[in-house]
Amino acid sequence: MKLYNNFNINNAHKNSIILIGNFDGLHVGHQKLFRLAKIYKKKYSSKIGVLTFEPMPKMFFNSMLKNFRLSNLNQKIENLSKLDVDFVIIKKFNRKFSKMKSISFIKETLGKKLNPKFIFVSNNFRFGNKREGNVKQLINNEKLYNYKIIKPHPLIIKKKVISSSLIRKYLQNGKLKNVNKLLKKNWSIDGKVQRGRQLGKKIGFPTANIDIKNYILAKPGVYAVKAKKMKSSNFIKGIANLGYRPTFKGKKILLEVHLFNFSGNLYNKYLRVEFLKFIRAEKKFKSVDQLKKQINVDLVIAKRIK
């Protein structure tokens, strides 16, 4: 899979099927879209390309929006590589690009540089300065720039449109089972282990502390997890607390992971933490002893999770 950070793509990747979007989490709705693209790929002997943006436009326009993403860029690239995608354009979303007129995007980017045969977009896709461009404008320019717009129907399960927004809502409500089902994999956070206040170690439960960066803040609480070093394939089961640690008057969101039957130094290592089950909400305990008793109860539950 070829990666581009601009619109100057190889001739071999022109006249392709281009899917435009954030594809945050690459959930079952997105996966349905890529299955359809594969049918077009076979029928028209075309390549499949993805145009996505970094940072996500919604986060670019709202600097206060910090904890929002279901996946980081590396996870997105990794997941796309499993979907028979031939190339990905990761366009830096900045002030200059955001000011581009919608007709200029159609003419200069789509018409002159990408030359797609098909463009897959959602019906609510907006683009160009002040979001002036829409799918109707794209369709109106089909013949002029020799492409065809495909608007697949959204995936609906139990009367709910499957979207990244719905999955974020499920995470915030602690509905991890729903999340993992819609992702068709365990939701995960990748992050660097940093030196913390050593509070876990002091009470007998050493943890690897990870700053969650721009990941969505799932419901603060205790989770059964499994984790691995980024270049390893071996997961170790564990338990994690995601939240503010109110018993210790914590103010910063942190993911603290305690791995079962593990000894070793993880500082400055990158871990992938997969979330298996939501155990309980975070709460403030009256004493450290009460917290330790509760952790022992949580551990028994977490160790039963397969």
C-alpha positions as protocol buffer text, in pm:
chain_id: "A"
residue {
  index: 1
  type: MET
  ca { x: 0 y: 0 z: 0 }
}
residue {
  index: 2
  type: LYS
  ca { x: 149 y: 331 z: -114 }
}
residue {
  index: 3
  type: LEU
  ca { x: 126 y: 636 z: 114 }
}
residue {
  index: 4
  type: TYR
  ca { x: 117 y: 994 z: -17 }
}
residue {
  index: 5
  type: ASN
  ca { x: 120 y: 1320 z: 180 }
}
residue {
  index: 6
  type: ASN
  ca { x: 14 y: 1529 z: -122 }
}
residue {
  index: 7
  type: PHE
  ca { x: -197 y: 1502 z: -437 }
}
residue {
  index: 8
  type: ASN
  ca { x: 93 y: 1425 z: -672 }
}
residue {
  index: 9
  type: ILE
  ca { x: 12 y: 1059 z: -718 }
}
residue {
  index: 10
  type: ASN
  ca { x: 169 y: 813 z: -962 }
}
residue {
  index: 11
  type: ASN
  ca { x: 6 y: 765 z: -1301 }
}
residue {
  index: 12
  type: ALA
  ca { x: -65 y: 404 z: -1200 }
}
residue {
  index: 13
  type: HIS
  ca { x: -296 y: 537 z: -927 }
}
residue {
  index: 14
  type: LYS
  ca { x: -494 y: 770 z: -1150 }
}
residue {
  index: 15
  type: ASN
  ca { x: -828 y: 663 z: -1294 }
}
residue {
  index: 16
  type: SER
  ca { x: -892 y: 482 z: -964 }
}
residue {
  index: 17
  type: ILE
  ca { x: -1171 y: 444 z: -711 }
}
residue {
  index: 18
  type: ILE
  ca { x: -1124 y: 711 z: -443 }
}
residue {
  index: 19
  type: LEU
  ca { x: -1297 y: 693 z: -104 }
}
residue {
  index: 20
  type: ILE
  ca { x: -1299 y: 1026 z: 81 }
}
residue {
  index: 21
  type: GLY
  ca { x: -1351 y: 1053 z: 456 }
}
residue {
  index: 22
  type: ASN
  ca { x: -1207 y: 1040 z: 807 }
}
residue {
  index: 23
  type: PHE
  ca { x: -1269 y: 666 z: 846 }
}
residue {
  index: 24
  type: ASP
  ca { x: -1220 y: 699 z: 1222 }
}
residue {
  index: 25
  type: GLY
  ca { x: -1220 y: 352 z: 1373 }
}
residue {
  index: 26
  type: LEU
  ca { x: -1296 y: 183 z: 1038 }
}
residue {
  index: 27
  type: HIS
  ca { x: -1615 y: 32 z: 1178 }
}
residue {
  index: 28
  type: VAL
  ca { x: -1853 y: -216 z: 1012 }
}
residue {
  index: 29
  type: GLY
  ca { x: -2020 y: 67 z: 819 }
}
residue {
  index: 30
  type: HIS
  ca { x: -1687 y: 164 z: 666 }
}
residue {
  index: 31
  type: GLN
  ca { x: -1606 y: -202 z: 603 }
}
residue {
  index: 32
  type: LYS
  ca { x: -1928 y: -237 z: 403 }
}
residue {
  index: 33
  type: LEU
  ca { x: -1814 y: 58 z: 192 }
}
residue {
  index: 34
  type: PHE
  ca { x: -1480 y: -105 z: 117 }
}
residue {
  index: 35
  type: ARG
  ca { x: -1648 y: -433 z: 22 }
}
residue {
  index: 36
  type: LEU
  ca { x: -1849 y: -239 z: -236 }
}
residue {
  index: 37
  type: ALA
  ca { x: -1531 y: -67 z: -358 }
}
residue {
  index: 38
  type: LYS
  ca { x: -1371 y: -411 z: -408 }
}
residue {
  index: 39
  type: ILE
  ca { x: -1663 y: -510 z: -634 }
}
residue {
  index: 40
  type: TYR
  ca { x: -1596 y: -198 z: -843 }
}
residue {
  index: 41
  type: LYS
  ca { x: -1223 y: -273 z: -838 }
}
residue {
  index: 42
  type: LYS
  ca { x: -1280 y: -614 z: -989 }
}
residue {
  index: 43
  type: LYS
  ca { x: -1544 y: -499 z: -1238 }
}
residue {
  index: 44
  type: TYR
  ca { x: -1347 y: -202 z: -1371 }
}
residue {
  index: 45
  type: SER
  ca { x: -991 y: -331 z: -1312 }
}
residue {
  index: 46
  type: SER
  ca { x: -918 y: -23 z: -1102 }
}
residue {
  index: 47
  type: LYS
  ca { x: -710 y: 51 z: -797 }
}
residue {
  index: 48
  type: ILE
  ca { x: -864 y: 159 z: -465 }
}
residue {
  index: 49
  type: GLY
  ca { x: -739 y: 478 z: -302 }
}
residue {
  index: 50
  type: VAL
  ca { x: -835 y: 664 z: 15 }
}
residue {
  index: 51
  type: LEU
  ca { x: -822 y: 1040 z: 71 }
}
residue {
  index: 52
  type: THR
  ca { x: -818 y: 1128 z: 439 }
}
residue {
  index: 53
  type: PHE
  ca { x: -714 y: 1433 z: 641 }
}
residue {
  index: 54
  type: GLU
  ca { x: -482 y: 1504 z: 934 }
}
residue {
  index: 55
  type: PRO
  ca { x: -575 y: 1646 z: 1173 }
}
residue {
  index: 56
  type: MET
  ca { x: -940 y: 1555 z: 1141 }
}
residue {
  index: 57
  type: PRO
  ca { x: -1115 y: 1872 z: 1013 }
}
residue {
  index: 58
  type: LYS
  ca { x: -1356 y: 1882 z: 1308 }
}
residue {
  index: 59
  type: MET
  ca { x: -1060 y: 1893 z: 1547 }
}
residue {
  index: 60
  type: PHE
  ca { x: -880 y: 2152 z: 1333 }
}
residue {
  index: 61
  type: PHE
  ca { x: -1174 y: 2392 z: 1346 }
}
residue {
  index: 62
  type: ASN
  ca { x: -1241 y: 2334 z: 1717 }
}
residue {
  index: 63
  type: SER
  ca { x: -916 y: 2368 z: 1913 }
}
residue {
  index: 64
  type: MET
  ca { x: -1106 y: 2287 z: 2235 }
}
residue {
  index: 65
  type: LEU
  ca { x: -1198 y: 1942 z: 2100 }
}
residue {
  index: 66
  type: LYS
  ca { x: -920 y: 1726 z: 2247 }
}
residue {
  index: 67
  type: ASN
  ca { x: -1045 y: 1376 z: 2329 }
}
residue {
  index: 68
  type: PHE
  ca { x: -1230 y: 1277 z: 2014 }
}
residue {
  index: 69
  type: ARG
  ca { x: -1059 y: 1010 z: 1805 }
}
residue {
  index: 70
  type: LEU
  ca { x: -1141 y: 639 z: 1800 }
}
residue {
  index: 71
  type: SER
  ca { x: -805 y: 560 z: 1640 }
}
residue {
  index: 72
  type: ASN
  ca { x: -479 y: 739 z: 1573 }
}
residue {
  index: 73
  type: LEU
  ca { x: -323 y: 781 z: 1229 }
}
residue {
  index: 74
  type: ASN
  ca { x: -100 y: 473 z: 1256 }
}
residue {
  index: 75
  type: GLN
  ca { x: -396 y: 255 z: 1349 }
}
residue {
  index: 76
  type: LYS
  ca { x: -595 y: 397 z: 1057 }
}
residue {
  index: 77
  type: ILE
  ca { x: -314 y: 314 z: 813 }
}
residue {
  index: 78
  type: GLU
  ca { x: -278 y: -34 z: 961 }
}
residue {
  index: 79
  type: ASN
  ca { x: -652 y: -101 z: 931 }
}
residue {
  index: 80
  type: LEU
  ca { x: -670 y: 33 z: 574 }
}
residue {
  index: 81
  type: SER
  ca { x: -385 y: -197 z: 472 }
}
residue {
  index: 82
  type: LYS
  ca { x: -608 y: -492 z: 565 }
}
residue {
  index: 83
  type: LEU
  ca { x: -889 y: -377 z: 335 }
}
residue {
  index: 84
  type: ASP
  ca { x: -727 y: -428 z: -7 }
}
residue {
  index: 85
  type: VAL
  ca { x: -647 y: -55 z: -41 }
}
residue {
  index: 86
  type: ASP
  ca { x: -377 y: 25 z: -297 }
}
residue {
  index: 87
  type: PHE
  ca { x: -288 y: 378 z: -187 }
}
residue {
  index: 88
  type: VAL
  ca { x: -372 y: 635 z: 79 }
}
residue {
  index: 89
  type: ILE
  ca { x: -342 y: 1013 z: 51 }
}
residue {
  index: 90
  type: ILE
  ca { x: -300 y: 1170 z: 394 }
}
residue {
  index: 91
  type: LYS
  ca { x: -361 y: 1538 z: 327 }
}
residue {
  index: 92
  type: LYS
  ca { x: -247 y: 1782 z: 594 }
}
residue {
  index: 93
  type: PHE
  ca { x: -552 y: 1984 z: 689 }
}
residue {
  index: 94
  type: ASN
  ca { x: -432 y: 2338 z: 752 }
}
residue {
  index: 95
  type: ARG
  ca { x: -558 y: 2695 z: 719 }
}
residue {
  index: 96
  type: LYS
  ca { x: -454 y: 2725 z: 355 }
}
residue {
  index: 97
  type: PHE
  ca { x: -630 y: 2405 z: 250 }
}
residue {
  index: 98
  type: SER
  ca { x: -941 y: 2494 z: 450 }
}
residue {
  index: 99
  type: LYS
  ca { x: -970 y: 2821 z: 251 }
}
residue {
  index: 100
  type: MET
  ca { x: -970 y: 2643 z: -85 }
}
residue {
  index: 101
  type: LYS
  ca { x: -1288 y: 2704 z: -283 }
}
residue {
  index: 102
  type: SER
  ca { x: -1496 y: 2394 z: -346 }
}
residue {
  index: 103
  type: ILE
  ca { x: -1488 y: 2441 z: -724 }
}
residue {
  index: 104
  type: SER
  ca { x: -1107 y: 2473 z: -707 }
}
residue {
  index: 105
  type: PHE
  ca { x: -1090 y: 2143 z: -518 }
}
residue {
  index: 106
  type: ILE
  ca { x: -1299 y: 1977 z: -791 }
}
residue {
  index: 107
  type: LYS
  ca { x: -1106 y: 2135 z: -1077 }
}
residue {
  index: 108
  type: GLU
  ca { x: -747 y: 2138 z: -947 }
}
residue {
  index: 109
  type: THR
  ca { x: -739 y: 1837 z: -715 }
}
residue {
  index: 110
  type: LEU
  ca { x: -993 y: 1594 z: -856 }
}
residue {
  index: 111
  type: GLY
  ca { x: -977 y: 1701 z: -1219 }
}
residue {
  index: 112
  type: LYS
  ca { x: -607 y: 1773 z: -1271 }
}
residue {
  index: 113
  type: LYS
  ca { x: -425 y: 1566 z: -1011 }
}
residue {
  index: 114
  type: LEU
  ca { x: -623 y: 1262 z: -896 }
}
residue {
  index: 115
  type: ASN
  ca { x: -834 y: 1192 z: -1207 }
}
residue {
  index: 116
  type: PRO
  ca { x: -1055 y: 936 z: -1029 }
}
residue {
  index: 117
  type: LYS
  ca { x: -1293 y: 708 z: -1215 }
}
residue {
  index: 118
  type: PHE
  ca { x: -1526 y: 676 z: -914 }
}
residue {
  index: 119
  type: ILE
  ca { x: -1554 y: 882 z: -596 }
}
residue {
  index: 120
  type: PHE
  ca { x: -1720 y: 725 z: -292 }
}
residue {
  index: 121
  type: VAL
  ca { x: -1860 y: 982 z: -48 }
}
residue {
  index: 122
  type: SER
  ca { x: -2128 y: 993 z: 219 }
}
residue {
  index: 123
  type: ASN
  ca { x: -2439 y: 1196 z: 143 }
}
residue {
  index: 124
  type: ASN
  ca { x: -2347 y: 1458 z: 406 }
}
residue {
  index: 125
  type: PHE
  ca { x: -1993 y: 1514 z: 273 }
}
residue {
  index: 126
  type: ARG
  ca { x: -1899 y: 1885 z: 277 }
}
residue {
  index: 127
  type: PHE
  ca { x: -1579 y: 2042 z: 151 }
}
residue {
  index: 128
  type: GLY
  ca { x: -1419 y: 2370 z: 48 }
}
residue {
  index: 129
  type: ASN
  ca { x: -1408 y: 2712 z: 214 }
}
residue {
  index: 130
  type: LYS
  ca { x: -1676 y: 2738 z: 485 }
}
residue {
  index: 131
  type: ARG
  ca { x: -1800 y: 2391 z: 380 }
}
residue {
  index: 132
  type: GLU
  ca { x: -1961 y: 2543 z: 71 }
}
residue {
  index: 133
  type: GLY
  ca { x: -1918 y: 2229 z: -142 }
}
residue {
  index: 134
  type: ASN
  ca { x: -2153 y: 1932 z: -122 }
}
residue {
  index: 135
  type: VAL
  ca { x: -2235 y: 1609 z: -302 }
}
residue {
  index: 136
  type: LYS
  ca { x: -2476 y: 1787 z: -539 }
}
residue {
  index: 137
  type: GLN
  ca { x: -2191 y: 2008 z: -662 }
}
residue {
  index: 138
  type: LEU
  ca { x: -1971 y: 1701 z: -713 }
}
residue {
  index: 139
  type: ILE
  ca { x: -2247 y: 1533 z: -917 }
}
residue {
  index: 140
  type: ASN
  ca { x: -2301 y: 1847 z: -1127 }
}
residue {
  index: 141
  type: ASN
  ca { x: -1935 y: 1835 z: -1232 }
}
residue {
  index: 142
  type: GLU
  ca { x: -1919 y: 1462 z: -1312 }
}
residue {
  index: 143
  type: LYS
  ca { x: -1919 y: 1491 z: -1691 }
}
residue {
  index: 144
  type: LEU
  ca { x: -1686 y: 1790 z: -1700 }
}
residue {
  index: 145
  type: TYR
  ca { x: -1415 y: 1612 z: -1500 }
}
residue {
  index: 146
  type: ASN
  ca { x: -1493 y: 1256 z: -1605 }
}
residue {
  index: 147
  type: TYR
  ca { x: -1569 y: 1089 z: -1272 }
}
residue {
  index: 148
  type: LYS
  ca { x: -1875 y: 921 z: -1124 }
}
residue {
  index: 149
  type: ILE
  ca { x: -2002 y: 983 z: -771 }
}
residue {
  index: 150
  type: ILE
  ca { x: -2109 y: 679 z: -568 }
}
residue {
  index: 151
  type: LYS
  ca { x: -2321 y: 745 z: -258 }
}
residue {
  index: 152
  type: PRO
  ca { x: -2355 y: 414 z: -73 }
}
residue {
  index: 153
  type: HIS
  ca { x: -2642 y: 373 z: 169 }
}
residue {
  index: 154
  type: PRO
  ca { x: -2533 y: 388 z: 535 }
}
residue {
  index: 155
  type: LEU
  ca { x: -2534 y: 65 z: 732 }
}
residue {
  index: 156
  type: ILE
  ca { x: -2833 y: 48 z: 966 }
}
residue {
  index: 157
  type: ILE
  ca { x: -2847 y: -204 z: 1251 }
}
residue {
  index: 158
  type: LYS
  ca { x: -3148 y: -215 z: 1483 }
}
residue {
  index: 159
  type: LYS
  ca { x: -3273 y: 116 z: 1341 }
}
residue {
  index: 160
  type: LYS
  ca { x: -2943 y: 292 z: 1420 }
}
residue {
  index: 161
  type: VAL
  ca { x: -2716 y: 438 z: 1153 }
}
residue {
  index: 162
  type: ILE
  ca { x: -2369 y: 300 z: 1221 }
}
residue {
  index: 163
  type: SER
  ca { x: -2122 y: 586 z: 1250 }
}
residue {
  index: 164
  type: SER
  ca { x: -1808 y: 689 z: 1436 }
}
residue {
  index: 165
  type: SER
  ca { x: -2027 y: 930 z: 1637 }
}
residue {
  index: 166
  type: LEU
  ca { x: -2249 y: 644 z: 1756 }
}
residue {
  index: 167
  type: ILE
  ca { x: -1942 y: 443 z: 1862 }
}
residue {
  index: 168
  type: ARG
  ca { x: -1801 y: 742 z: 2053 }
}
residue {
  index: 169
  type: LYS
  ca { x: -2134 y: 770 z: 2235 }
}
residue {
  index: 170
  type: TYR
  ca { x: -2126 y: 399 z: 2324 }
}
residue {
  index: 171
  type: LEU
  ca { x: -1771 y: 435 z: 2461 }
}
residue {
  index: 172
  type: GLN
  ca { x: -1868 y: 735 z: 2672 }
}
residue {
  index: 173
  type: ASN
  ca { x: -2157 y: 532 z: 2815 }
}
residue {
  index: 174
  type: GLY
  ca { x: -1942 y: 229 z: 2898 }
}
residue {
  index: 175
  type: LYS
  ca { x: -2106 y: 10 z: 2631 }
}
residue {
  index: 176
  type: LEU
  ca { x: -1779 y: -154 z: 2530 }
}
residue {
  index: 177
  type: LYS
  ca { x: -1948 y: -472 z: 2406 }
}
residue {
  index: 178
  type: ASN
  ca { x: -2143 y: -267 z: 2148 }
}
residue {
  index: 179
  type: VAL
  ca { x: -1825 y: -84 z: 2048 }
}
residue {
  index: 180
  type: ASN
  ca { x: -1617 y: -396 z: 1987 }
}
residue {
  index: 181
  type: LYS
  ca { x: -1902 y: -553 z: 1793 }
}
residue {
  index: 182
  type: LEU
  ca { x: -1929 y: -251 z: 1560 }
}
residue {
  index: 183
  type: LEU
  ca { x: -1552 y: -229 z: 1514 }
}
residue {
  index: 184
  type: LYS
  ca { x: -1526 y: -608 z: 1460 }
}
residue {
  index: 185
  type: LYS
  ca { x: -1224 y: -593 z: 1686 }
}
residue {
  index: 186
  type: ASN
  ca { x: -1134 y: -474 z: 2034 }
}
residue {
  index: 187
  type: TRP
  ca { x: -1114 y: -97 z: 2069 }
}
residue {
  index: 188
  type: SER
  ca { x: -755 y: -9 z: 2151 }
}
residue {
  index: 189
  type: ILE
  ca { x: -527 y: 275 z: 2254 }
}
residue {
  index: 190
  type: ASP
  ca { x: -165 y: 299 z: 2142 }
}
residue {
  index: 191
  type: GLY
  ca { x: 61 y: 504 z: 2363 }
}
residue {
  index: 192
  type: LYS
  ca { x: 400 y: 558 z: 2522 }
}
residue {
  index: 193
  type: VAL
  ca { x: 455 y: 443 z: 2880 }
}
residue {
  index: 194
  type: GLN
  ca { x: 559 y: 737 z: 3093 }
}
residue {
  index: 195
  type: ARG
  ca { x: 693 y: 768 z: 3446 }
}
residue {
  index: 196
  type: GLY
  ca { x: 409 y: 848 z: 3684 }
}
residue {
  index: 197
  type: ARG
  ca { x: 373 y: 910 z: 4057 }
}
residue {
  index: 198
  type: GLN
  ca { x: 434 y: 539 z: 4129 }
}
residue {
  index: 199
  type: LEU
  ca { x: 104 y: 526 z: 4320 }
}
residue {
  index: 200
  type: GLY
  ca { x: 13 y: 181 z: 4187 }
}
residue {
  index: 201
  type: LYS
  ca { x: 348 y: 38 z: 4288 }
}
residue {
  index: 202
  type: LYS
  ca { x: 315 y: 183 z: 4639 }
}
residue {
  index: 203
  type: ILE
  ca { x: -15 y: 0 z: 4697 }
}
residue {
  index: 204
  type: GLY
  ca { x: 105 y: -327 z: 4542 }
}
residue {
  index: 205
  type: PHE
  ca { x: -32 y: -293 z: 4189 }
}
residue {
  index: 206
  type: PRO
  ca { x: 239 y: -149 z: 3961 }
}
residue {
  index: 207
  type: THR
  ca { x: 101 y: 10 z: 3646 }
}
residue {
  index: 208
  type: ALA
  ca { x: 220 y: 127 z: 3308 }
}
residue {
  index: 209
  type: ASN
  ca { x: 92 y: 483 z: 3273 }
}
residue {
  index: 210
  type: ILE
  ca { x: -14 y: 604 z: 2928 }
}
residue {
  index: 211
  type: ASP
  ca { x: -125 y: 952 z: 2819 }
}
residue {
  index: 212
  type: ILE
  ca { x: -428 y: 893 z: 2594 }
}
residue {
  index: 213
  type: LYS
  ca { x: -351 y: 1203 z: 2381 }
}
residue {
  index: 214
  type: ASN
  ca { x: -645 y: 1274 z: 2147 }
}
residue {
  index: 215
  type: TYR
  ca { x: -828 y: 944 z: 2190 }
}
residue {
  index: 216
  type: ILE
  ca { x: -1191 y: 967 z: 2289 }
}
residue {
  index: 217
  type: LEU
  ca { x: -1235 y: 947 z: 2666 }
}
residue {
  index: 218
  type: ALA
  ca { x: -1431 y: 628 z: 2721 }
}
residue {
  index: 219
  type: LYS
  ca { x: -1637 y: 607 z: 3038 }
}
residue {
  index: 220
  type: PRO
  ca { x: -1391 y: 657 z: 3327 }
}
residue {
  index: 221
  type: GLY
  ca { x: -1354 y: 333 z: 3513 }
}
residue {
  index: 222
  type: VAL
  ca { x: -1193 y: -7 z: 3538 }
}
residue {
  index: 223
  type: TYR
  ca { x: -1156 y: -232 z: 3234 }
}
residue {
  index: 224
  type: ALA
  ca { x: -1034 y: -583 z: 3163 }
}
residue {
  index: 225
  type: VAL
  ca { x: -763 y: -542 z: 2898 }
}
residue {
  index: 226
  type: LYS
  ca { x: -480 y: -712 z: 2717 }
}
residue {
  index: 227
  type: ALA
  ca { x: -166 y: -533 z: 2605 }
}
residue {
  index: 228
  type: LYS
  ca { x: 145 y: -586 z: 2398 }
}
residue {
  index: 229
  type: LYS
  ca { x: 456 y: -398 z: 2295 }
}
residue {
  index: 230
  type: MET
  ca { x: 402 y: -243 z: 1954 }
}
residue {
  index: 231
  type: LYS
  ca { x: 640 y: -469 z: 1764 }
}
residue {
  index: 232
  type: SER
  ca { x: 536 y: -783 z: 1949 }
}
residue {
  index: 233
  type: SER
  ca { x: 252 y: -1022 z: 1873 }
}
residue {
  index: 234
  type: ASN
  ca { x: 221 y: -1154 z: 2228 }
}
residue {
  index: 235
  type: PHE
  ca { x: -55 y: -1003 z: 2438 }
}
residue {
  index: 236
  type: ILE
  ca { x: -54 y: -1009 z: 2818 }
}
residue {
  index: 237
  type: LYS
  ca { x: -384 y: -990 z: 3002 }
}
residue {
  index: 238
  type: GLY
  ca { x: -436 y: -722 z: 3259 }
}
residue {
  index: 239
  type: ILE
  ca { x: -661 y: -467 z: 3420 }
}
residue {
  index: 240
  type: ALA
  ca { x: -670 y: -94 z: 3356 }
}
residue {
  index: 241
  type: ASN
  ca { x: -806 y: 221 z: 3511 }
}
residue {
  index: 242
  type: LEU
  ca { x: -900 y: 496 z: 3269 }
}
residue {
  index: 243
  type: GLY
  ca { x: -975 y: 829 z: 3432 }
}
residue {
  index: 244
  type: TYR
  ca { x: -866 y: 1085 z: 3687 }
}
residue {
  index: 245
  type: ARG
  ca { x: -784 y: 871 z: 3997 }
}
residue {
  index: 246
  type: PRO
  ca { x: -1013 y: 1069 z: 4235 }
}
residue {
  index: 247
  type: THR
  ca { x: -892 y: 880 z: 4543 }
}
residue {
  index: 248
  type: PHE
  ca { x: -549 y: 1039 z: 4482 }
}
residue {
  index: 249
  type: LYS
  ca { x: -697 y: 1375 z: 4372 }
}
residue {
  index: 250
  type: GLY
  ca { x: -576 y: 1330 z: 4015 }
}
residue {
  index: 251
  type: LYS
  ca { x: -664 y: 1602 z: 3765 }
}
residue {
  index: 252
  type: LYS
  ca { x: -524 y: 1459 z: 3441 }
}
residue {
  index: 253
  type: ILE
  ca { x: -683 y: 1179 z: 3236 }
}
residue {
  index: 254
  type: LEU
  ca { x: -457 y: 876 z: 3244 }
}
residue {
  index: 255
  type: LEU
  ca { x: -467 y: 515 z: 3136 }
}
residue {
  index: 256
  type: GLU
  ca { x: -303 y: 296 z: 3401 }
}
residue {
  index: 257
  type: VAL
  ca { x: -245 y: -66 z: 3303 }
}
residue {
  index: 258
  type: HIS
  ca { x: -156 y: -345 z: 3546 }
}
residue {
  index: 259
  type: LEU
  ca { x: -39 y: -656 z: 3361 }
}
residue {
  index: 260
  type: PHE
  ca { x: -82 y: -1001 z: 3514 }
}
residue {
  index: 261
  type: ASN
  ca { x: 229 y: -1212 z: 3573 }
}
residue {
  index: 262
  type: PHE
  ca { x: 460 y: -951 z: 3423 }
}
residue {
  index: 263
  type: SER
  ca { x: 789 y: -816 z: 3545 }
}
residue {
  index: 264
  type: GLY
  ca { x: 1007 y: -582 z: 3348 }
}
residue {
  index: 265
  type: ASN
  ca { x: 1067 y: -220 z: 3259 }
}
residue {
  index: 266
  type: LEU
  ca { x: 815 y: -67 z: 3018 }
}
residue {
  index: 267
  type: TYR
  ca { x: 917 y: 299 z: 3053 }
}
residue {
  index: 268
  type: ASN
  ca { x: 934 y: 477 z: 2715 }
}
residue {
  index: 269
  type: LYS
  ca { x: 804 y: 165 z: 2539 }
}
residue {
  index: 270
  type: TYR
  ca { x: 498 y: 188 z: 2314 }
}
residue {
  index: 271
  type: LEU
  ca { x: 207 y: -34 z: 2409 }
}
residue {
  index: 272
  type: ARG
  ca { x: -117 y: -129 z: 2240 }
}
residue {
  index: 273
  type: VAL
  ca { x: -390 y: -172 z: 2500 }
}
residue {
  index: 274
  type: GLU
  ca { x: -704 y: -356 z: 2385 }
}
residue {
  index: 275
  type: PHE
  ca { x: -1020 y: -309 z: 2592 }
}
residue {
  index: 276
  type: LEU
  ca { x: -1207 y: -635 z: 2656 }
}
residue {
  index: 277
  type: LYS
  ca { x: -1476 y: -554 z: 2913 }
}
residue {
  index: 278
  type: PHE
  ca { x: -1601 y: -260 z: 3119 }
}
residue {
  index: 279
  type: ILE
  ca { x: -1594 y: -371 z: 3484 }
}
residue {
  index: 280
  type: ARG
  ca { x: -1709 y: -69 z: 3684 }
}
residue {
  index: 281
  type: ALA
  ca { x: -1719 y: 310 z: 3688 }
}
residue {
  index: 282
  type: GLU
  ca { x: -1442 y: 510 z: 3851 }
}
residue {
  index: 283
  type: LYS
  ca { x: -1518 y: 622 z: 4204 }
}
residue {
  index: 284
  type: LYS
  ca { x: -1352 y: 802 z: 4493 }
}
residue {
  index: 285
  type: PHE
  ca { x: -1274 y: 579 z: 4790 }
}
residue {
  index: 286
  type: LYS
  ca { x: -1256 y: 703 z: 5149 }
}
residue {
  index: 287
  type: SER
  ca { x: -919 y: 536 z: 5205 }
}
residue {
  index: 288
  type: VAL
  ca { x: -638 y: 360 z: 5020 }
}
residue {
  index: 289
  type: ASP
  ca { x: -730 y: 38 z: 5204 }
}
residue {
  index: 290
  type: GLN
  ca { x: -1083 y: 53 z: 5062 }
}
residue {
  index: 291
  type: LEU
  ca { x: -936 y: 106 z: 4716 }
}
residue {
  index: 292
  type: LYS
  ca { x: -703 y: -195 z: 4757 }
}
residue {
  index: 293
  type: LYS
  ca { x: -994 y: -417 z: 4859 }
}
residue {
  index: 294
  type: GLN
  ca { x: -1193 y: -308 z: 4554 }
}
residue {
  index: 295
  type: ILE
  ca { x: -894 y: -363 z: 4323 }
}
residue {
  index: 296
  type: ASN
  ca { x: -868 y: -723 z: 4449 }
}
residue {
  index: 297
  type: VAL
  ca { x: -1235 y: -775 z: 4362 }
}
residue {
  index: 298
  type: ASP
  ca { x: -1179 y: -617 z: 4017 }
}
residue {
  index: 299
  type: LEU
  ca { x: -878 y: -842 z: 3958 }
}
residue {
  index: 300
  type: VAL
  ca { x: -1083 y: -1157 z: 4011 }
}
residue {
  index: 301
  type: ILE
  ca { x: -1336 y: -1036 z: 3753 }
}
residue {
  index: 302
  type: ALA
  ca { x: -1069 y: -929 z: 3502 }
}
residue {
  index: 303
  type: LYS
  ca { x: -884 y: -1261 z: 3523 }
}
residue {
  index: 304
  type: ARG
  ca { x: -1202 y: -1448 z: 3427 }
}
residue {
  index: 305
  type: ILE
  ca { x: -1238 y: -1253 z: 3100 }
}
residue {
  index: 306
  type: LYS
  ca { x: -1122 y: -1447 z: 2798 }
}
